[in-house]
Structures are given as C-alpha cells and as structure tokens.
Amino acid sequence: MQHSYFDHNATTPVAPEVLETLISCLDQVYGNASSIHHFGQAAKRRLEAARRQVAALIHADSSEVVFTCGGTEADNLAVLGTVRAAPCPPRAQRSTSSPAPSNILPY
C-alpha cells in the first residue's frame, strides 16, 4: 500500500542534500558557535557560511538572515519585527465592561 504524507505543518521530510550537510555538521562541527575556543569558532564559520548562502538565495544581505530554533521563536520574531517597523507604535488598549442596567432583572 502506498502512503502519502500531508502533514507538512508538523514536519517536512528532509531533502537528501540537507541531510548530508546536517550529518557533516553533527559529525565534524559540534562546538557552540558563541564560544571562543577552536570548536566554537569552527561552528561559527559554518553558521556564517550558511547565513551567506541563504542570503544569496533570497537576494538579501546576510545581516538580514536570522536563524531560530523553532516555529514559536520565529513567530515571535516576526511579530516583534512587524511592531517595530510600524510607523506609529501601537497603543495598549484597556477594555472594561460592566453589565448594563437593562440586563439586571428584578427578583
């Protein structure tokens, strides 16, 4: 029986070239890119190369490419960016309500 996968909102199959690069990174470049030691700097070089590749692919500057750890962080970053780019900062609104007298029935 042939199966079809339609739940790409949850996760998407990894392209073979992505998997190859991922395995290479996991095997060879396992340092924290924020660290100053040799392994961290190797990871930082690989990360910055990936940032430049993505930027070239979408015709952007590499400083405009931000990698996040997941969907929620990406969503929050998009909302924050939209708010900061707005011409006027949105104002916080406070709403209170109380029952109208016509809604109160006598006993």
LINQUI-V852781 format. One record per residue. N is the residue number from 1. RES is the residue in one small letter. PHI is phi in degrees with one decimal (* if undefined). PSI is psi in whole degrees, -180 to 180 (none if undefined). NEAR is the number of other ideal C-beta (glycine too) atoms within 8 Angstrom. Layout:
# LINQUI-V852781
n=<N:N>
res=<RES:RES>
phi=<PHI:PHI>
psi=<PSI:PSI>
near=<NEAR:NEAR>
This chain:
# LINQUI-V852781
n=<1:2:3:4:5:6:7:8:9:10:11:12:13:14:15:16:17:18:19:20:21:22:23:24:25:26:27:28:29:30:31:32:33:34:35:36:37:38:39:40:41:42:43:44:45:46:47:48:49:50:51:52:53:54:55:56:57:58:59:60:61:62:63:64:65:66:67:68:69:70:71:72:73:74:75:76:77:78:79:80:81:82:83:84:85:86:87:88:89:90:91:92:93:94:95:96:97:98:99:100:101:102:103:104:105:106:107>
res=<m:q:h:s:y:f:d:h:n:a:t:t:p:v:a:p:e:v:l:e:t:l:i:s:c:l:d:q:v:y:g:n:a:s:s:i:h:h:f:g:q:a:a:k:r:r:l:e:a:a:r:r:q:v:a:a:l:i:h:a:d:s:s:e:v:v:f:t:c:g:g:t:e:a:d:n:l:a:v:l:g:t:v:r:a:a:p:c:p:p:r:a:q:r:s:t:s:s:p:a:p:s:n:i:l:p:y>
phi=<*:-89.8:-111.5:-119.8:-107.1:-122.9:-98.4:-72.1:-69.5:-80.4:-163.6:-124.8:-57.9:-85.3:-66.1:-54.6:-69.2:-69.2:-60.3:-61.6:-66.6:-61.3:-61.5:-60.9:-66.0:-64.3:-84.5:-112.8:-126.7:-111.8:-80.8:-81.1:-62.5:-92.6:-87.2:-93.3:-74.6:-51.5:-67.1:-65.9:-68.9:-64.1:-65.0:-64.2:-61.6:-65.8:-63.9:-67.8:-64.3:-63.7:-61.8:-65.7:-63.5:-64.1:-60.3:-63.6:-62.9:-104.9:56.0:-126.7:-84.5:-60.8:-69.8:-90.8:-94.8:-123.0:-96.0:-119.5:-87.6:179.4:-63.9:-64.0:-63.4:-64.7:-61.2:-62.3:-64.8:-64.4:-64.3:-60.9:-63.2:-65.9:-64.6:-68.1:-84.2:-64.3:-61.3:-123.6:-60.6:-64.8:-92.7:-70.6:-115.5:-116.3:-124.8:-127.8:-143.5:-138.1:-61.7:-71.1:-54.9:-68.5:-86.7:-94.7:-96.0:-73.8:-83.1>
psi=<134:135:147:142:122:9:53:-11:-32:-51:157:142:145:133:145:-40:-31:-44:-41:-45:-41:-47:-40:-44:-45:-32:-36:-27:83:12:163:120:-12:-5:154:-7:171:-48:-38:-41:-34:-42:-39:-41:-43:-41:-45:-34:-42:-40:-43:-39:-45:-43:-44:-39:-37:12:52:170:144:-25:-14:-7:123:127:136:168:-10:-178:-43:-44:-40:-42:-46:-40:-40:-43:-46:-43:-39:-43:-44:-28:-10:141:-37:130:136:145:141:137:139:132:130:153:153:154:137:147:-33:-16:-7:119:137:153:none>
near=<2:3:4:4:6:4:6:7:3:4:5:4:5:7:6:6:6:8:9:8:8:9:8:9:10:8:6:6:10:8:12:7:9:5:10:4:7:6:11:13:11:10:14:10:8:11:10:9:8:9:11:9:8:11:13:7:6:7:5:8:5:10:4:7:10:5:6:7:3:6:5:6:9:9:8:8:10:8:8:8:8:8:9:6:5:8:2:4:5:6:4:4:4:4:4:4:4:4:6:6:5:4:6:7:4:3:2>
